[in-house]
Amino acid sequence: MLLLKLKIDDEIAFEGITVWKEISNSEPLMMEYTGALPKKLYRYRSIVPKVMDERLINFEILEEAIFLAGLKDLNDPDEGRFLMKFEGERKEIYSFWKDAIQSIQGDLPILKINSQAAFNTERVLSDGGAVPENIVKHTRSVLENIVRIASFTTDPVNYSMWANYAKYYHPIDGVIDHAGICIEYECDKNWLHLNLHPVEYSDVLPILNPVSFSGEELVKTLYMKTREWRGEEEWRIMSVIQAYPPFSRNLTTNSKIKISGSITGVIFGIKTPDEVIKEIISKVSLEKPDILFKKIMLNPTTYKRELVLLNG
């Protein structure tokens, strides 16, 4: 299995021609996982007819590529939840502010930097360690843009996920739930180089201390969701774009990875239109004859959802 990521500069230079770069096993991990890996991962996808060939069939299935979404683009409005609170001695908080101001406004005179750092320190201490709102907003704004995530699950027959994430956008009849697809991936240790990790479900809000928190603590919060989401059995991969405010409008366009040799199946929903099923099977089978196609069927006697093989 070959892991590839988009070379952002090359795509811009070659006017939209996607140029991929192999992900090295030596690249540092942001989130390490040492537990057992699932044999299969699944990704629910909706179908929009006018872009089905380009985005779904060609890009996601045949090319085995995936767009990585920004935190702000994910469906949970509480993504990346954490609180920030200063803890430590006055000199530690002062040192933090001095370093922060120098990194952002390094051209300021040293006396001005020291004065601002001292002012911020006293403000924090008088507010009981509260982090100024503008700092919190700036931190979240940066994270929402540079952190890129793709979500998977270990459950291909999850009723609510078929309803929420696998829709068919019919040009006349409107949106139809349970009518998209679910892509099946073979998972192995190579996925760990994409920072693969299961989501932790907890209603406890992590608290980060700007004086002492590590990058690992911050990254861990990006793999946490509240317990009401635990039925999704989510696993995530993550990447960080090296970009700085003001952010370019092409961040999403350039946030792509490719997992060659990973797709083993495509599952259709209970309500996926027959003509769409036939079209996808026909086009995909020409280039990838080994992919298995299945369909969710409702057993009329038990009302259990079952996977029925359509080929093979």
LINHU-V32403 format. One record per pair of residues at least 6 apart in sequence whose ideal C-beta (glycine too) atoms are under 6 Angstrom apart, sorted by the first residue. I is the first residue (numbers start at 1). J is the second residue. D is the distance in Angstrom with one decimal. If there is no record, write none. Layout:
I & J & D
I & J & D
This chain:
1 & 188 & 6.0
1 & 190 & 4.8
1 & 261 & 4.7
1 & 262 & 5.8
2 & 260 & 4.1
3 & 23 & 4.1
3 & 190 & 5.8
3 & 193 & 5.8
3 & 259 & 6.0
4 & 20 & 4.0
4 & 22 & 5.7
4 & 258 & 4.1
5 & 21 & 5.8
5 & 23 & 5.5
5 & 257 & 5.0
6 & 254 & 5.9
6 & 256 & 4.3
7 & 19 & 4.9
7 & 21 & 4.6
8 & 254 & 4.4
10 & 19 & 3.7
11 & 18 & 5.8
20 & 258 & 5.7
23 & 193 & 5.6
25 & 193 & 5.9
29 & 195 & 5.9
30 & 195 & 5.1
30 & 219 & 4.9
31 & 195 & 4.4
31 & 197 & 4.8
31 & 219 & 5.3
33 & 197 & 4.6
37 & 187 & 5.5
38 & 154 & 4.8
38 & 187 & 5.4
40 & 184 & 5.8
41 & 152 & 4.1
41 & 185 & 4.7
41 & 187 & 4.8
42 & 153 & 5.3
42 & 156 & 4.5
42 & 182 & 5.2
42 & 184 & 5.7
43 & 152 & 5.2
43 & 183 & 4.8
44 & 161 & 5.3
44 & 165 & 3.7
44 & 166 & 4.4
44 & 182 & 5.1
45 & 180 & 5.5
45 & 181 & 5.3
46 & 166 & 6.0
46 & 167 & 4.3
46 & 180 & 4.5
47 & 168 & 4.8
47 & 180 & 5.0
48 & 169 & 4.8
57 & 283 & 5.4
59 & 65 & 5.3
61 & 284 & 5.6
62 & 287 & 5.5
64 & 258 & 5.8
64 & 259 & 5.5
64 & 260 & 5.6
64 & 262 & 5.7
64 & 263 & 5.4
65 & 256 & 5.6
65 & 258 & 4.5
66 & 150 & 5.0
66 & 257 & 5.5
67 & 256 & 5.8
68 & 148 & 3.4
68 & 150 & 5.2
68 & 239 & 5.8
68 & 255 & 4.1
69 & 149 & 5.9
70 & 144 & 5.7
70 & 145 & 5.7
71 & 79 & 4.8
71 & 80 & 5.0
71 & 144 & 4.5
71 & 147 & 5.4
72 & 144 & 4.0
80 & 143 & 5.9
80 & 221 & 6.0
80 & 222 & 5.5
81 & 205 & 5.9
82 & 206 & 4.8
82 & 208 & 5.4
82 & 221 & 4.4
83 & 205 & 5.3
83 & 207 & 4.7
84 & 131 & 4.1
84 & 136 & 5.8
84 & 208 & 5.3
85 & 129 & 4.7
85 & 207 & 5.6
86 & 93 & 5.5
86 & 124 & 4.9
86 & 129 & 4.2
87 & 129 & 5.9
87 & 209 & 4.8
88 & 211 & 4.4
92 & 211 & 5.1
93 & 121 & 4.9
93 & 124 & 5.8
94 & 117 & 5.6
94 & 121 & 4.5
96 & 210 & 5.8
96 & 211 & 5.1
97 & 117 & 3.9
97 & 120 & 4.4
97 & 121 & 5.7
98 & 117 & 4.1
101 & 113 & 5.1
101 & 116 & 5.6
101 & 117 & 5.8
102 & 113 & 5.9
145 & 247 & 4.7
146 & 240 & 5.4
146 & 241 & 4.9
146 & 243 & 5.6
147 & 240 & 5.8
148 & 239 & 4.9
148 & 255 & 4.4
149 & 236 & 5.5
149 & 238 & 5.2
150 & 237 & 5.2
151 & 234 & 5.5
151 & 236 & 5.6
152 & 235 & 4.8
153 & 232 & 5.7
153 & 233 & 5.1
153 & 234 & 5.7
154 & 233 & 4.8
155 & 233 & 5.0
156 & 182 & 5.2
156 & 267 & 5.6
157 & 305 & 4.6
162 & 178 & 4.6
162 & 269 & 5.5
163 & 177 & 4.4
166 & 180 & 3.2
166 & 269 & 5.3
167 & 175 & 5.3
167 & 177 & 5.7
167 & 180 & 5.5
168 & 176 & 4.5
168 & 179 & 3.4
168 & 180 & 5.9
169 & 175 & 5.7
170 & 176 & 5.8
176 & 271 & 5.5
178 & 269 & 4.3
178 & 270 & 4.7
178 & 271 & 4.5
179 & 269 & 5.1
179 & 271 & 4.0
179 & 272 & 4.8
180 & 269 & 5.7
181 & 266 & 5.6
181 & 268 & 5.8
182 & 267 & 4.1
183 & 266 & 6.0
184 & 264 & 5.3
184 & 265 & 3.6
185 & 262 & 4.6
185 & 263 & 5.9
186 & 262 & 5.6
186 & 264 & 5.0
194 & 237 & 3.9
195 & 237 & 5.9
195 & 238 & 4.5
196 & 237 & 5.2
197 & 223 & 5.3
198 & 235 & 5.1
199 & 223 & 5.5
199 & 225 & 5.5
199 & 234 & 4.2
200 & 224 & 5.0
201 & 225 & 5.8
201 & 227 & 4.8
201 & 230 & 4.0
203 & 226 & 5.4
203 & 227 & 5.4
206 & 221 & 5.2
223 & 236 & 6.0
265 & 292 & 4.3
266 & 293 & 5.4
267 & 294 & 4.7
268 & 277 & 5.2
268 & 295 & 4.5
269 & 296 & 5.6
270 & 296 & 5.0
281 & 293 & 5.3
284 & 291 & 5.9
292 & 312 & 5.1
293 & 310 & 4.3
293 & 311 & 5.1
294 & 307 & 4.7
294 & 309 & 5.5
295 & 308 & 5.3
295 & 310 & 5.8
296 & 305 & 5.5
297 & 306 & 5.2
297 & 308 & 4.7
299 & 306 & 5.6
